[in-house]
Amino acid sequence: MQSESYTDIFIIENMLRFAFHNYFIDNIGQNYFTEKIFPPYKSKYASNKLIDIVDIVKKRKKMSDFFFDQKNDVLYLWYLDLPILIELYDNYWEEHTNQLFKVKNKDQIIPFLENIKSPRNDIAHNRPINEENVNLIHTAKIILEKNCKKRYLKAIDILFNESNNAINEEVVSQLNSVKENINNLNVVKNTELLSQLISTFFIIRNEVYDNTIIIYLNKYNSIPKNKDFGQAAERFIESKQLINMIDHLIKLGENS
């Protein structure tokens, strides 16, 4: 029972992280975690104290770098645990986070997450939880799975169900398919899935994901291939060194 709830919490927190991250990558770009996007706000969870979420996370990262005696490029979002994730989703609902869900009323999402903050901490510190809390956690997971828009979680099943080697192999396979399509001047399909696969790949590597290649692929897809025998597309491929970018990622995947 305890182990099942631990797994549910892992899934809940990472669904919240992945959906949030993929939404902001799509709409703002890789450098989205700034005070301009997330200005300080008064927290209703902490007696209206002013919360600077960006500063909190930067301090956590700095502490982690200090204790592990190394700097890493892991995404700031992965320093957020459930209570802070709830703060983010709640506080930025009207402006951003409502876009991640099929429902538009945050009361259909946030209360289910609030209910599991305490049992989440019990599980994190290896304290036993009762059956009621087990059910609350499982219900929260089901609510997220049912209501979160799938476009922001396309690669998450691969992360949960596959080994790192399997993820690397899937990334390499997808990139080889992309390369073949480009060499034949065909449209590259499923760039959203590819973006999330590559993002997952870099998260595992503790590195920042640069989505430039996805931007280029979407631009390549928009170029007509039949008006000038594909010359405009070929010029774009060469000017952006698109094949070299793909080969570089394939090499990273094969050597991981």
ABEGO torsion letter per residue (X at the ends): XAAAAAAAAAAAAAAAAAAAAAAAAAAAEABABBAAABBBBBBAABGGBBBBAAAAAAAAAAAAAAAAGBBBABBAAAABBAAAAAAAAAAAAAAAAAAABABABAAAAAAAAAAAAAAAAAAAAGBBBBAAAAAAAAAAAAAAAAABBAAAAAAAAAAAABBAAAAAAAAAAAAAAAAAAAAAGBBBBGAAAAAAAAAAAAAAAGBBBBAAAAAAAAAAAABBAAAAGGAAAAAAAAAAGAAAAAAAAAAAAAAX
